[in-house]
């Protein structure tokens, strides 16, 4: 599960990033609202954790713009703004939860777990169904076992349908990374899944939408 963390305090941000990563989540930490907006546009996340008083785009405006773009990713605000007006505005912008600073980092982790537990759902594309909770893959209703390379590749694609993924992400999960080995692995996955995977020359690969 992938989390976008927006926090401009370096000490708190590093603490939260490390804690969330150690809990088994993938986390991208950014320090200003524009970087968060760019990341949300470029990648798919399972949860947003946003501070509010940050530079370039504040958390309120950021979430409101994402909601207006039909991005319904669950969102937790973490903020030193503790008055009822700020909390009300946070939920009015579309937040799912609001955690007032200062807080115990472990409390955020509990809230993250609770939000993500509610949002585990199977993802289907073509004849493939993927269960993110147990990483189970079914093709035409039959559970299949994929290897140490094929499964991470499938997860990258099914969580980023319609987006171009840099080839470096694929090379990172290969035991002996090479361009030739990558092409072979991608072709094998295409044959297994029947997916329309396109090579974006010089950049990476993209799983086309149905």
C-alpha positions in Angstrom: 0.0 0.0 0.0 1.4 3.4 -1.0 1.1 6.6 1.0 1.8 10.2 0.1 3.1 12.2 3.1 3.1 16.0 2.9 5.0 17.5 5.9 7.4 20.5 5.8 8.9 19.9 9.2 12.1 17.9 8.4 12.4 16.2 11.8 8.8 15.2 12.0 8.7 14.3 8.4 11.7 12.0 8.6 10.3 10.4 11.8 6.9 9.7 10.1 8.5 8.5 6.9 10.7 6.0 8.7 7.9 4.8 11.0 5.5 4.3 8.1 8.1 2.5 6.0 9.0 0.3 8.9 5.3 -0.6 9.2 5.5 -2.1 5.7 4.0 0.7 3.7 5.6 2.4 0.7 5.8 6.1 1.4 6.7 9.1 -0.7 7.5 12.2 1.5 7.2 15.6 0.0 7.7 19.0 1.7 5.4 21.4 -0.2 2.0 21.5 -1.7 3.0 21.7 -5.3 5.2 18.6 -5.0 2.3 16.8 -3.4 0.0 17.9 -6.3 2.5 16.7 -8.9 3.0 13.4 -7.1 -0.8 12.8 -6.9 -1.1 13.5 -10.6 1.8 11.2 -11.6 1.2 8.2 -9.3 -1.6 6.3 -7.7 -1.7 6.3 -3.8 -3.8 4.4 -1.4 -3.8 7.2 1.3 -2.8 10.8 1.6 -1.4 12.2 4.9 -1.3 16.0 4.5 -0.1 18.8 6.8 -2.0 22.0 6.2 0.4 25.0 6.7 2.9 24.2 3.9 4.3 26.3 1.2 3.1 26.8 -2.4 -0.3 25.1 -2.0 -1.7 24.7 1.5 -3.3 21.4 2.5 -6.9 22.7 2.3 -6.5 24.0 -1.2 -4.6 20.9 -2.3 -7.2 18.5 -1.1 -10.0 20.6 -2.5 -8.4 20.6 -5.9 -7.9 16.8 -5.8 -11.5 16.2 -4.9 -12.6 18.5 -7.7 -10.6 16.4 -10.0 -12.5 13.3 -8.8 -9.5 12.0 -6.7 -11.3 10.3 -3.8 -8.1 8.9 -2.2 -8.7 8.7 1.6 -7.0 11.6 3.4 -5.8 12.3 6.9 -4.9 15.9 7.9 -2.2 16.4 10.5 -2.0 20.0 11.7 -1.2 22.4 14.4 -4.5 24.1 13.5 -6.7 22.9 16.3 -9.6 25.3 16.4 -13.0 24.1 15.4 -13.1 26.3 12.3 -10.0 24.6 10.9 -11.2 21.1 11.7 -14.6 21.9 10.1 -12.9 23.3 7.0 -10.7 20.2 6.8 -13.6 17.8 6.7 -15.5 20.2 4.3 -12.6 19.9 1.9 -13.0 16.2 1.9 -10.7 14.9 4.6 -11.5 11.5 6.2 -9.7 12.1 9.4 -8.0 15.0 11.3 -5.1 14.5 13.7 -4.1 17.5 15.9 -0.5 18.3 16.5 1.3 17.4 18.7 0.5 13.7 18.5 2.2 10.4 19.2 3.5 9.1 15.8 2.2 5.7 16.7 -1.3 7.2 16.8 -1.0 8.2 13.2 0.1 4.7 12.4 -3.1 3.3 14.1 -5.2 5.7 12.0 -3.4 4.8 8.8 -4.1 1.1 9.5 -7.7 1.7 10.2 -8.2 3.7 7.0 -6.4 1.3 4.8 -8.2 -1.7 6.3 -11.4 -0.3 5.1 -10.1 0.2 1.6 -8.7 -3.2 0.7 -10.5 -4.2 -2.4 -9.8 -6.4 -5.3 -8.5 -4.8 -8.5 -9.5 -6.2 -11.8 -8.1 -5.6 -15.3 -9.0 -7.8 -18.2 -9.1 -11.4 -17.0 -6.8 -10.7 -14.1 -8.0 -10.0 -10.5 -5.6 -8.9 -7.8 -6.2 -9.1 -4.0 -3.9 -6.5 -2.4 -4.5 -7.9 1.1 -3.0 -11.3 0.5 -1.3 -10.5 -2.9 -3.3 -13.2 -4.5 -3.7 -13.2 -8.3 -6.5 -14.9 -10.2 -6.8 -15.3 -14.0 -10.2 -16.2 -15.3 -11.2 -17.0 -11.7 -8.3 -19.4 -11.2 -5.6 -18.6 -8.6 -2.2 -18.6 -10.2 1.3 -18.4 -8.6 3.6 -15.8 -10.1 7.4 -15.7 -9.5 9.5 -13.2 -7.5 9.7 -10.9 -10.6 6.3 -11.4 -12.2 4.3 -10.6 -9.1 6.0 -7.2 -8.4 5.7 -6.4 -12.1 2.0 -7.2 -12.0 1.5 -5.1 -8.9 3.3 -2.1 -10.5 1.0 -2.3 -13.5 -2.3 -2.9 -11.9 -1.8 0.0 -9.4 -0.8 2.3 -12.2 -3.2 1.5 -15.1 -2.9 4.1 -17.8 0.3 5.6 -16.4 3.8 5.2 -17.8 6.2 3.6 -15.3 9.9 4.3 -15.5 11.8 1.1 -16.3 14.1 1.7 -13.3 11.2 0.6 -11.0 11.1 -2.8 -12.8 14.9 -3.2 -12.8 15.0 -2.7 -9.1 13.1 -5.9 -8.4 15.1 -8.1 -10.7 17.9 -10.2 -9.3 20.1 -9.7 -12.4 18.7 -6.5 -13.9 19.3 -5.9 -17.6 17.3 -4.4 -20.5 17.2 -7.7 -22.3 16.0 -9.5 -19.1 13.4 -6.8 -18.6 12.0 -7.2 -22.1 11.8 -11.0 -21.6 10.0 -10.6 -18.2 7.5 -8.1 -19.6 6.7 -10.3 -22.6 6.2 -13.2 -20.3 3.8 -11.2 -18.1 1.9 -10.1 -21.2 1.5 -13.7 -22.3 0.3 -14.7 -18.9 -2.2 -11.9 -18.4 -3.3 -11.0 -21.9 -2.6 -7.4 -21.0 -1.9 -4.6 -23.5 1.4 -3.5 -22.2 3.1 -0.8 -24.3 6.8 0.0 -24.4 7.2 3.8 -24.2 10.6 4.2 -25.9 13.3 5.6 -23.7 11.1 5.9 -20.6 9.4 2.6 -19.5 6.2 0.7 -19.9 2.5 1.4 -19.6 -0.5 -0.9 -19.1 -3.2 0.5 -21.3 -6.8 1.0 -20.0 -9.4 -1.4 -21.2 
